[in-house]
Each structure stands twice: as C-alpha cells, then as structure tokens.
Amino acid sequence: MAFRNKTYVCFDGDEDMKYYRLMQAWKANDNVEFNFHDAHDLKQCRDSSNEETIKRSLRERMNNSKLLIVLVGEKTKNLFKFVRWEIETAMSLGIPIIVVNLNGSRVFDADRCPPILKSELAIHVPFNMKIIQYAIDHWRDSHMEIFMENNTCPHNYKESIYKTLGL
C-alpha cells in the first residue's frame, strides 16, 4: 500500500478550475497559512489521453491520498464521468471526504452536491481558506472517530469553530 500524505482535489475542470488554482495560490503564498500536499503534483495526465488512461493516472494519485476535497459548484451534481468516479474511488479506498461548497454554504447542498454524498460521511464547508485548512488539519481524525460510531451522514462544523477561526 502506498504512503498516503497527499490531498486529492476533484472539481469541474470546465467551470471550477479557478477555485483549484486559487487554492494553489494560497499554498504558494508565504504570507498566508494554507498548505496541502497536492496529489495532482504527481504524474500528470494529458487532456488527449483516453478515459481509461486518465482514470488509471488519477487512481495512482488517489492511492497516495489521505483526503479528498470535492469542490462543489453549479454543475457538480451531474458530473459522472470523472467527479463521481473520483468520489466512488475515494469511498472504496476509505479516504475521508471534505466537500467545499463554492456558493458559501456551510452544510450539505442538495441542489449542487452529487447525490452519492447525501448519505456519505463527509464534512461540508464553504470555500474559505481558513475553514478549508481547518478541515485538512482535523477532518481525517474526526472522520475516523465518527466512522467508528457508525454515523455515516453529511456533517458540518459547529458555529463555534467558525467563530474560533474569525469567520
């Protein structure tokens, strides 16, 4: 089994790439406290590759990942070719999932979130650097505790966490 220290980010490549790029910019900025080990820094896929080749490369990245971040935008709910496959793959590998709502919602958003996550143990947060970093730092351990209690449903942080972070 591969050593898992990466964070895998999945998103609508046509609509939501700017949010992923912003996360990379936060990481690169020495003046802000945001960091994650990006699984996409591993072997690159080419857009011209066929679907199976791309999925094989993505699975390789996923095998090195300890977390999955799903950026949920307007069209994410209906993305099956890769986003749903990435979510299913993470679930099969037991990778904790952080759902980041690009519309600012702090809870499960039935209008945008893929239905497969409706009954999946995942934490739902808004697109905000501080709360995303908090989730990266804390969700994996919390996920394991909640999972052991057999409590598989969407979760969100209490208001007190947001207040502590100044949000």
C-alpha positions in Angstrom: 0.0 0.0 0.0 1.3 3.5 -0.9 2.2 6.0 1.8 -0.8 8.4 1.9 0.2 12.0 2.6 -1.5 13.9 -0.3 -4.7 15.8 -0.7 -6.7 14.9 -3.8 -8.9 17.7 -5.2 -11.7 16.9 -7.6 -13.8 19.5 -9.4 -15.5 20.5 -12.6 -12.5 21.2 -14.9 -14.5 23.4 -17.2 -16.3 25.6 -14.6 -14.4 25.4 -11.3 -10.7 25.3 -12.2 -10.2 28.9 -10.9 -11.1 27.8 -7.4 -8.5 25.0 -7.5 -5.9 27.5 -8.9 -6.8 29.8 -6.0 -6.1 27.1 -3.5 -2.7 26.5 -5.2 -2.0 30.3 -5.0 -2.8 30.3 -1.3 -0.4 27.4 -0.8 2.3 29.2 -2.7 1.9 32.5 -0.8 4.4 32.7 2.1 2.2 35.3 3.8 -0.8 33.1 4.4 -1.2 29.9 6.4 -2.5 27.5 4.0 -0.9 24.2 3.0 -1.7 20.9 1.5 0.3 18.2 -0.3 -1.4 18.3 -3.7 -1.9 14.8 -5.2 -2.0 16.5 -8.6 1.7 17.3 -8.3 2.3 13.7 -9.1 2.4 12.2 -12.6 0.4 14.4 -15.0 -2.4 13.3 -17.3 -2.7 14.7 -20.8 -6.1 16.0 -21.9 -5.7 14.0 -25.1 -5.4 10.7 -23.2 -8.3 8.3 -23.4 -10.7 8.0 -20.4 -9.2 4.7 -19.1 -5.6 6.1 -19.2 -6.7 9.2 -17.4 -8.6 7.2 -14.7 -5.5 4.9 -14.2 -3.4 8.0 -13.6 -6.0 9.6 -11.3 -6.2 6.3 -9.3 -2.4 6.4 -8.9 -2.8 9.8 -7.4 -5.7 8.7 -5.2 -3.7 5.8 -3.9 -1.2 8.4 -2.5 -4.0 10.5 -0.9 -5.2 10.8 2.7 -8.0 13.2 1.9 -10.4 14.0 -1.0 -11.6 17.6 -1.4 -14.6 17.9 -3.7 -15.1 21.5 -5.0 -18.9 21.7 -5.5 -20.1 24.3 -8.0 -23.2 24.8 -10.0 -22.8 21.8 -12.2 -21.0 19.3 -9.9 -24.2 17.4 -9.1 -24.4 16.0 -12.6 -20.8 15.2 -13.3 -20.5 11.5 -13.7 -17.5 10.8 -16.0 -14.8 11.8 -13.6 -16.1 13.6 -10.5 -18.5 10.8 -9.5 -15.9 8.2 -10.3 -13.3 10.1 -8.1 -15.8 10.2 -5.2 -16.6 6.5 -5.6 -12.9 5.6 -5.8 -12.2 7.6 -2.6 -15.1 5.9 -0.9 -13.8 2.5 -1.9 -10.3 3.4 -0.6 -11.7 4.7 2.7 -10.4 8.2 2.0 -12.1 10.9 4.2 -14.0 13.5 2.1 -14.2 17.3 2.5 -16.9 18.9 0.5 -16.2 22.5 -0.3 -19.3 24.5 -1.4 -18.3 27.2 -3.8 -21.6 29.0 -3.1 -20.6 29.6 0.6 -22.9 27.1 2.1 -21.7 25.5 5.4 -23.9 22.4 5.1 -24.9 19.7 2.6 -26.3 21.5 -0.5 -28.8 19.1 -2.2 -29.1 21.4 -5.2 -25.4 21.2 -6.1 -23.8 18.3 -4.3 -23.6 14.9 -6.0 -26.3 12.7 -4.6 -23.8 9.9 -3.8 -22.6 12.2 -0.9 -26.1 12.6 0.6 -25.6 9.6 2.9 -21.8 9.6 2.9 -19.6 10.5 5.9 -18.2 13.8 4.7 -17.7 17.3 6.2 -19.3 20.2 4.3 -17.6 23.6 4.4 -17.7 26.9 2.4 -14.9 27.9 0.1 -12.8 29.8 2.6 -9.1 29.4 3.2 -9.3 29.2 7.0 -12.1 26.6 7.2 -10.6 24.5 4.4 -7.3 24.5 6.2 -9.0 23.6 9.4 -10.8 20.7 7.7 -7.5 19.5 6.1 -5.8 19.5 9.5 -8.7 18.0 11.5 -11.2 16.0 9.4 -9.2 12.9 9.0 -9.1 12.2 12.7 -12.6 13.3 13.3 -13.8 11.2 10.4 -12.3 8.1 12.0 -14.0 8.7 15.3 -17.4 9.4 13.7 -16.9 6.4 11.4 -16.3 4.1 14.4 -19.6 5.3 15.8 -21.2 4.1 12.6 -22.5 7.7 11.9 -22.4 7.9 8.2 -24.1 11.1 7.1 -23.1 14.6 6.0 -21.5 16.7 8.7 -20.7 20.3 9.2 -18.7 22.3 11.7 -20.5 24.0 14.6 -20.7 27.8 14.6 -18.1 27.8 17.5 -15.4 26.5 15.1 -16.2 29.3 12.6 -16.0 31.9 15.5 -12.7 30.5 16.6 -11.4 31.0 13.1 -12.8 34.5 12.9 -15.4 33.6 10.3 
